[in-house]
Amino acid sequence: MCGGEQGAEGLDWREGIVPVSRRFDDPYFSLADGLAETRHVFLEGNGLPGRLRDGFHVAELGFGTGLNLLALWLAWQGAGAPGGLRFTSFEAYPLRAEEMARALAAFPEAAAVARPFLAQWGAGARVIDLPGLRAEVVIGDARETLPAWGGVADAWFLDGFSPAKNPELWSDDLMAAVAAHTAQGGTFATYTAAGHVRRALAAAGFAVERRPGHGRKRHMTAGHLAERRE
Ligand SMILES: C[S@@+](CC[C@H](N)C(=O)[O-])C[C@H]1O[C@@H](n2cnc3c(N)ncnc32)[C@H](O)[C@@H]1O
């Protein structure tokens, strides 16, 4: 199922700045500095920016506000390496550009570079070209769109809503599809340390590690593909 444009009626705003999905009753990012959490969990958790190089492909479950994309783009710009990155994200309920802009306004560093992304997104583009980075957002339920995807990623950001509230984005089958779309030596990272998610990722072929979480969260999970499953 694909919900189409979610629109403002799908969001509440916690403390006026953090978007909360009514459908999932969960925030898009942490109240305690979502950009710092993205850097800790998704970038460092995948060994980034150190592994970034021309042609490196990052994939994500749950595009949301585009904050993770912009954090990756900032890291790539900071790395100053030649060439370009690729980013593919899977999203069932795309936000409107004005909702994204309101959410991103809480992070001045990301907001400062968001304009070219928001302009293309607002014009209906789902392949977004930024200097040094081409991003594609695949619209639809990831349980259908990821198995049909022809690509492989070097690093995965697993960023669904919490497994308790959004179990379909953490299922055994979907974690197996993540592994099947991971390059040799590829990695994943996620903020959750839920045991069933770690077990699903291990069963899919990842070597799974529990690591210190961000802020008050004790643990997160990261890992690398131990065994390529065909
Ligand atoms: C925590 S938010 C992602 C935050 C995002 N990475 C960011 O940078 O703002 C989780 C996202 O997963 C999406 N989602 C939930 N279930 C999904 C599904 N079955 N398929 C694809 N996307 C889904 C939600 O619409 C939401 O945008």
The ligand as a MOL file (V3000), in Angstrom:
LIG
                    3D

  0  0  0     0  0            999 V3000
M  V30 BEGIN CTAB
M  V30 COUNTS 27 29 0 0 0
M  V30 BEGIN ATOM
M  V30 1 C 11.7320 7.6490 11.4250 0
M  V30 2 S 11.0370 8.1260 9.8700 0 CHG=1
M  V30 3 C 12.4560 8.3540 8.8280 0
M  V30 4 C 13.2430 9.6090 9.1100 0
M  V30 5 C 14.1380 9.9950 7.9720 0
M  V30 6 N 15.1840 9.0600 7.6990 0
M  V30 7 C 14.6430 11.4160 8.0560 0
M  V30 8 O 15.8500 11.6520 7.7550 0
M  V30 9 O 13.8430 12.2930 8.3660 0 CHG=-1
M  V30 10 C 10.3990 6.5770 9.2290 0
M  V30 11 C 9.9000 6.6520 7.8140 0
M  V30 12 O 9.5380 5.3470 7.3750 0
M  V30 13 C 8.4190 5.4690 6.5020 0
M  V30 14 N 7.7490 4.1640 6.3910 0
M  V30 15 C 7.0070 3.5340 7.3360 0
M  V30 16 N 6.5680 2.3340 6.8730 0
M  V30 17 C 7.0450 2.2000 5.6160 0
M  V30 18 C 6.9580 1.1720 4.6230 0
M  V30 19 N 6.2710 0.0440 4.8440 0
M  V30 20 N 7.6050 1.3470 3.4470 0
M  V30 21 C 8.3270 2.4880 3.2210 0
M  V30 22 N 8.4450 3.5040 4.1240 0
M  V30 23 C 7.8100 3.3610 5.3000 0
M  V30 24 C 7.5970 6.5440 7.1690 0
M  V30 25 O 6.6620 7.1290 6.2920 0
M  V30 26 C 8.6870 7.5260 7.6360 0
M  V30 27 O 8.9380 8.5180 6.6710 0
M  V30 END ATOM
M  V30 BEGIN BOND
M  V30 1 1 1 2
M  V30 2 1 2 3
M  V30 3 1 2 10
M  V30 4 1 3 4
M  V30 5 1 4 5
M  V30 6 1 5 6
M  V30 7 1 5 7
M  V30 8 2 7 8
M  V30 9 1 7 9
M  V30 10 1 10 11
M  V30 11 1 11 12
M  V30 12 1 11 26
M  V30 13 1 12 13
M  V30 14 1 13 14
M  V30 15 1 13 24
M  V30 16 1 14 15
M  V30 17 1 14 23
M  V30 18 2 15 16
M  V30 19 1 16 17
M  V30 20 1 17 18
M  V30 21 2 17 23
M  V30 22 1 18 19
M  V30 23 2 18 20
M  V30 24 1 20 21
M  V30 25 2 21 22
M  V30 26 1 22 23
M  V30 27 1 24 25
M  V30 28 1 24 26
M  V30 29 1 26 27
M  V30 END BOND
M  V30 END CTAB
M  END
